[in-house]
Amino acid sequence: MRLDGRRESSNVDDRRSGGGGFKLGGKGGLGIGVAIVIGLITYFMTGDLNQAFQVASSSSDVTSVVTGQSGAGSGEYQPTPEEKELETFAKKVLASTEDVWTAEFQKMGKTYEPPTLVFFSGSVQSGCGGASASAGPFYCSADQCVYIDLSFFTTMKSSLGADGDFAYAYVIAHEVGHHVQYLLGNLGRAHAQMAKLSESEANKVSVQIELQADCFAGIWAYHEQKMFGSLEDGDLEEAISTAQVIGDDYLQKKAQGYTVPESFNHGTSQQRIKWFKRGFTTGDLSQGDTFSYRYENL
């Protein structure tokens, strides 16, 4: 992905000093490799959504590209050269999402208010509660922030086999997709619906949320390419490969050797690939209405 000379977003809150910066988040304002594997295994063995994050609300205002169990982190942060490079990359990708979604919202006669990207190391306090790096990147609608420990990208490569700059961009774009859902009212309506349902039925709504965010990530990629022509050979394959290895079925088989479909809450590998590709091939926001489909037809 060619981003040379591109602007970096200023909508960034760096909380990496002091081991995660446990301060309440807001707009403007263990190694992870081992932790995320343990988190994924623990989550899929229990099938308990509420163990994903230590959040204040049972309606689950936190949404992430993959889910693990939270924990604690401490110590002074010392950025590696790789993380400094990833920081610059993440800021440029965030700036791209701002450009794309500002234009798309203008088409609807709306104003796009971008999220804040929060860098943290080890653990962080968000508007939705505390979370550790093992949770992976996540979006909190309570403070309209996207949270990421950049060492997650190293974990993607070492633990999941997903690598490449466009794979990393897809992860960020997915979380920004949740913010787009929030601004459109989709996220609030879905969470309100989930609060009234049994866990297995709420999981189905969660899958609709996540697949729509995948589609929105694809829509971003379509317009990024149209605006800037930044995609290179192999970039699309990187995103599809990432969608493959973060499907619920893939992760459950990796963690425990079998799947429990009623506990799926992010979508299967096939579903995640399907909806990302739908967004990428159409670039049309109206094509991302996962809530209008019966669960079995997603």
Secondary structure, DSSP 4 states (H G I P E B T S, - for coil): ---TT----S-EEE--TTSS--S---S----HHHHHHHHHHHHHHHT-GGGS-EES-TT--EEESS--------S-----HHHHHHHHHHHHHHHHHHHHHHHHHHHTT----PPEEEE-SSEEEETTEEEEGGG-SEEETTTTEEEE-TTHHHHHHHHH---SHHHHHHHHHHHHHHHHHHHHTHHHHHHHHHTTS-HHHHHHHHHHHHHHHHHHHHHHHHHHHHHH----TTHHHHHHHHHHHTSHHHHHHHHHSS--GGG-SS--HHHHHHHHHHHHHH--GGGG-GGGS-GGG-
